[in-house]
Amino acid sequence: MKLEAGFLVCQPFTVSEKMGEMRRLCKAVATGVVALFWISAAVGADPGSLPEWAYPMNSPGAAPPAADDGVPRRLSGSDRIYTLTQIRDLYAVPDWFPAEHPPMPRIVANGRKPAVFACGYCHLPNGLGRPENAGLAGQPAVYLQQQMEDFQSGRRGTALPDRVPPKLMIANSKAVAAEEVREAAAYFSSLPAKRWVRVVEADEAPKAVVSVWALVPTGTGTEPLGQRIVELPEDRARFELRDSTAGFVAYVPKGSTERGRSLMEKGVGGVPCTTCHGTDLRGLGPVPALAGRSPMYIARQLYEFQHGIRAGEWSGLMAPQVAGLTQDDIIAIAAYAASLEP
């Protein structure tokens, strides 16, 4: 499937019967619905509808990170030692457990100074990522390459231009070479996806603050959850040392996962999500997996598809599916997808 002169053109698929459904969906989109998407893209996001809980922002008056005290940091189970300066080096991934993944390509481990940061710094050596960015492990290489092309061309943006993680992603995409993109995509695609987020339905969540563009628990009690997702590291200390073995817990409103299951099975836009993303939401052909991914990340992508901020090659297929989503729908869908086994 590709875009030619602004329209989706379907190519023959032989992966499974589900791909036949994708062909029929593609034909329907190509005959008219895509136009609605491009109109939405031109209009842009409505700031009043932004789910602020999904876009943690550092406070303008926040104190800078503590200075390096020179004390070597260690993690249980690892023989590596890093200082804070090394842990914060965007051109050298702090790789606490190198035996748990294949050798990283240079662009993943070290980037290319001064223009391209190490891919593995944000997305981690195991590719599982963190709530402020994307989990890449196990995603189709062709999909990962397409996303980089979309960042490069400006077809994939961000709802909050001042939010640093996507801002850095866009900047890096402008300088990275095509061969480096292929190497990184092949590496992350080869990594196994695994359960990385524990979804908990609750009325309350631990009190949290924003630290380096992500929520972290304060350790001072709980607060009403309301209608939002609060995704936190299971272990704040290990999170801050960029440990690639410590996952996350996501607090979601009660009833969210069952409601999300129902929405995804019937499809808000008339086509079940499983048609393109697979019956288990583990992806299908070049379509990305959703199962077990960060729910805050999924929520941001649904919002950005809905408001034309993601306008890449396959985005037209998403337009009719997300057009009618409410914020509660987005919460439910993200919670359900995150609760599944990758």
N, C-alpha and C positions, 0 to 999 in steps of 0.2 A: 504494500500500500504506500502511495506517495502523493504529494501535492503537485499538480501541474496546472499552471494558470489559475491558482486559487481554489481548485477543486480536488477532492480526494479521488484518486484513481486506484481501483482495487487490482491486486495481482493475485494469481492463483495460489491457493494454499493447499497443502496436503497433510498438515500436522494432525488434524483430528476433525471429527464432525463439528466440533465447536467453531472451527475456523470457517465452516460454511455459514454459520450464524453470523460471524463477523463480516463476511462478504455481503450478506443481506443488509446488515446494519450499515455498513459502509455505503452501499448504494443509496439507502434512504437518506443518509446524511448528505451525500454528494448532490442529491437532487434538490436541496433547498435549505436544510437546517444549518449548513455551514455559514450561510449568509448571516443568520442571526448571531452566530458566534463572532464574526468579524465586526458586526455592529457593536456587540458587547465589548469587544476588545478596544474599539475606538472610544467608547464612553469611559471605560476605566472603572476603578474601584470607587465605591461609595464609602468614604471614611466613616460615616455613621454606623455602618454595618460591620465594621472590622471586628472580628473576635479577638479582642486585645489579649485575652488569656493565652492565645496560641502564639503570640508574638512577644515574648519577654524582651523588654528593653532595659538596658543599663540606665540607672538614674543619672541624670546630668551631674548631680552633685556627689556621686558615689566616690568613695576613696579609691585611689589607684591600688593595684595589687601590691602586696607587701614586698619590700625589697628582698633580694636574695641574701639570706643570712650565712650562706656558705656551708650550711649543714647538709651533708649528703642524705638524700631520701632513699628509702628502701621499701619494698613491698614483700609481704610474706609470699613465699612460693617462687620468688624471682631472685636471681643472683646479680641482677643489674643494680647499678647505683647512679643516681642522677642528682644534680643540684637543681634548684628552682630555675636558674638561668637556662640550663639544658632542657628542662621540662617545657619551658616557654619558647623554645627555639622553633620557629615555623619552618625551618629548613633542615631539621633533623628530628625525625619521629622518635619520641621516647618509647622504645620497643621493649617493654618489660618481659615479654614472653615470646622470644623469636622462634622457639621450637614449635609454636602452635600455628604457624602459617608458613607458606612457601616464601622463598626469598623475594623481597619487594623490589620491583624495578626502581631505578634511580629516581624517576619522577615521583614515585609514591613515597620513597623513603627520605628523599632530600630535596625534591623540587629542583628548581633551576634559578639560582640567584641572578638578578634581584627581583625578577618579575613573577616567578611562579613558586608558590609555597608547596611544600610536600603534601601530596594528596592524603597520605596516611595520617597526617597530623590531625586534621579535622575528622576524617572518616574512620580513623583508627586502623592499625595494621590488619585487623581481622575484618575490616569493612563494615562492621555493624553500626558504626556511627553513633551519634548522640542526638537528643531531642532538638538541638539547635541546627542540625543539618540532616543529611539523608543517610540512611543505611543502604549500602551498595552491594553487600555480599550476596552473591547468587543471582543478581539481576542480569538480564540478557546484555551481553556486550554491545550489541547493536543499539539497544535502548540507551545505554550509558553514553555511547558516542553521540547519539542524536541529541541528548540533553546538553552536551557540551556545545554542539553546533547551535542549538537554540539559545544558549547563554551568549555565545559569540555574536550571533546575528541580532540579538535584542528581542527575539521572540519569546524568551522566557525571562521575566523580570522578578520583581518583588513588590509586595504591597507597601512595604515601608523602606524606602530607599536608604534611610539612615541606619537600618539594622545591619550590623557588621557582617554576620556570616554570609548572607547572600551577596552582599556588596563585594566581599572578597572573592566569592565564587565567580561573579561576573568579571571582576578585574583579572583574575587568573585565566579565565577562558580566553581573554583577548590576546594573551601572550603565549599560551601553550601551543606547541607544535602538534600537527596531526598525528605524527608517529608516537608522540608522548601520550596523546589521548588514547590511541589504540593499545598501547602497552598497559596503561592504567586500567582501561576498560576490561581488557583480557584478564588482568590480575584480579580485580574485584569480582568479576563474573565467575572466576574459578573457585572463589571461597564459599564455604558452606554457610547458608543462612541458618541461624539457630535462635531458640527462644531468648529474647533479650529484654522483653518488657513483661512485667507481671501486672495484669489488669485487676483492679479492685473496685467493686461497686460500693459506694459509701455515701453517707450524708455529710461527712466531714473529711478534711484532708489536713496533713501536717502544715503548720504555718511555714511559709517559704519566702525567700527573697531572690532577687535576680543577681546572679554572679557570673560574669563573663557570658552574658546572653543566654543563660539557662537558669531554670529554677533550682534552688537547693534548699533543703529543709533547715529551719533555724534551730530546731531542737527545743522549742519553747511552747509546745502544745499544739492544739488543732484549731481549725476555724471552719465555718460552714463552707461546703464545696459549691453549692448553688449549681447553676448550669454552665459548667466549664470542665475542662480536663486539667488536672494538675499532675504533671509527669516529673518525677524526682529521681535522683540517683539512689540506689539501694544503700550505698555507702559514700557519704559526701567526701570523706578524706581520700578514698581511692579514686573517686571521680576527679578531684582536683589534681591528682597526680597523673591523670590521663591513663588510668588502668583500663586495659582492653578486655578484662574478664569480669568486671563489676557492672551489672546491668541496671535496669530501672524499674520503678513501680509507677503505674499510672492510676490515679484515683478518678473514677468516672461516676456520674449520677446513677443511682439505682435504676435498674431496668434498661440501661443503655444498650447492653450487648444483645439482649433479645430483640429490642426494637431495631437495632442496627441490622441484625440477621434478617428480619422481615423486610426491611427497606432494600437490602442488597439482593435478596432473592427475587423480589418482584420488580425492582428497578423503579426509581422515582420518575425517570424519564421514559418509562415504558419498556426498557430493555434491562433484564437482570444483569447486575455487575459481573456475575459469573460467566456471562457470554464471552467477554473479552479477557477477564482476569483469571479464568479457570474455575472449575467447580469448587475447588478448595482455596481459591484466591492466591494460589502459588504461582500465578503467571501462566501465560499461554503464548508460545512463540515469542515474538518481540515485545509482547505486552508485559509490563512489570508485575511482580508479585506484590501483594498488599499484606498477606498474612504475617502477623508477628512484627509488623513495622511500628515505628514510633507513632502513637496516635496524635500527638501534637503536630508532627510533621504532616501526617495524612490530612489533618484538619486544615492546615495552611494551604495544602495543594488543592483541596476541594474549593476553598474560598477563592484561590487565585485562578483556577479554571473557570469558576462561576463569573468572575469579574474580568475575564479576558487578559489577565496578567500573564498567564501561561498560554501562549499562542503558537506553540510549536507544531511540527508536522502532523502529529496525531491528535492534537488538541480538539479539533472539530468533532471528533467522536465523543468527547466528554461533554461538549456544550449542552446538548439536550438533556443529558443525564443529571447535570448539576443545576440547571436553570431554576428549578423550583425548590431547591433545598433550603430549609430554614437552618438557623444556627443549631437548634436542637437535633435536626436530622444529621448535620455534620458531626456533632458530638457522638451520636449513636453509631453512625457508620464507622467513624475512626475507632471507637471503642471496640466494636465487634471485630473489625479487621485485625486490630492489635492483639485481641485475645486468642487468635487462632495459632495453631502450630505452623511455623514457617516451612 
